[in-house]
Amino acid sequence: MIMNEEYAIEINDLTKVFAKQTAVDHVSLNVKKGEVFGLLGPNGAGKTTTLRMITTLLKPTSGSIKIFGYDTQKNDKLVRSMFGLTGQYASVDEDISARENLMIFSRLNGLTHSEAKKRTNELLEEFSLQASADKSISNFSGGMRRRLDLAVSLISRPTLIFLDEPTTGLDPRTRTQMWDTIRSLVEQGSTIVLTTQYLEEADELADRIAVIDHGKLVSIGSPAELKAQVGGAKLQLELLNSQDTTKAASLIDDFLHIKTQAKKQTLTAPLEDTKQVTEILNKLQEAAISIVNLSVEQPSMDDVFFALTAGKN
Ligand SMILES: Nc1ncnc2c1ncn2[C@@H]1O[C@H](COP(=O)(O)OP(=O)(O)OP(=O)(O)O)[C@@H](O)[C@H]1O
């Protein structure tokens, strides 16, 4: 079997049709080894369905998926031993403690009793769950519960980890802690695929993002590349005197070779490079035009998302 050394996952023309509805529509993408890959999309976009197919929980209608070079439909058992999965399907037992859950899942993963005990202690420590290790998890907070879910999925030290909406429903502080945990997994060399509805989360964590809408891959790239697709930074200048507006606009037009937008004494112009700001300020100063306010706005992931999915929802 020829294995592509670069990719952890290769998805080719993947489609899932439920009854009449196409949940995933001819999606092709590759996930590189060692990267954090984000599947981003609104509710019902097809993220979970895609993840369930990659992780062999759901059979594709058509298309193929390879994990570390192995076809998931032909080698499902082998492939399943290659990754950890956590999120919407985690099935830890509510009535017993975190320690007992970790012990049970360790034994299910084939560890001996003493290995299971050792791994359980390591994971309780790594996920800061020692203090509550012996309490019933029905008393756990959402954040503790997520950490336990993640700990369970890491028992076998998988190098490929799937996280389905890892921070949905968590408060901002717990969400930040979860991000730190995810980053530390990346430092240890794991490849991570996560789904999220949060633009900010994708921006914070992902090396590359696939934007999915109505089952289709709308765009793929690094956060910076996606932002560049909707245009670069914008300069906004507020002039002291409104009678300078026309002159200032034409100075900037000549320099940037674009049409500056003017609204009263506020001018807005797209920038190719933020270094252009200094020269614009110099030119305005030479022309004795005073400004009272200046801002350079970078496009946000929100801008990207709305631009890419505009008119489709
Ligand atoms: N088992 C199923 N049977 C029928 N339709 C389904 C099934 N699972 C998902 N769907 C439909 O497929 C579409 C995609 O759903 P999916 O759960 O993959 O979206 P999602 O992007 O993960 O959304 P969310 O953020 O809400 O989890 C939705 O319209 C959903 O109703």
The ligand as a Gaussian input file, in Angstrom:
#p B3LYP/6-31G(d) Opt

LIG

0 1
 N      -29.242000      10.529000      11.104000
 C      -29.735000      11.529000      10.381000
 N      -30.865000      11.363000       9.652000
 C      -31.364000      12.376000       8.897000
 N      -30.801000      13.588000       8.779000
 C      -29.680000      13.812000       9.478000
 C      -29.088000      12.799000      10.321000
 N      -27.953000      13.324000      10.880000
 C      -27.862000      14.585000      10.432000
 N      -28.877000      14.888000       9.594000
 C      -29.082000      16.176000       8.889000
 O      -27.916000      16.471000       8.153000
 C      -27.596000      17.862000       8.228000
 C      -26.205000      18.040000       8.769000
 O      -26.176000      17.714000      10.148000
 P      -24.873000      17.717000      11.051000
 O      -25.239000      17.225000      12.405000
 O      -23.783000      17.023000      10.344000
 O      -24.539000      19.264000      11.112000
 P      -23.508000      20.034000      12.031000
 O      -22.784000      20.948000      11.135000
 O      -22.714000      19.079000      12.820000
 O      -24.462000      20.851000      12.977000
 P      -24.415000      21.041000      14.560000
 O      -23.463000      22.156000      14.780000
 O      -25.824000      21.422000      14.856000
 O      -24.002000      19.743000      15.168000
 C      -28.657000      18.485000       9.121000
 O      -29.618000      19.101000       8.302000
 C      -29.255000      17.314000       9.862000
 O      -30.618000      17.543000      10.132000

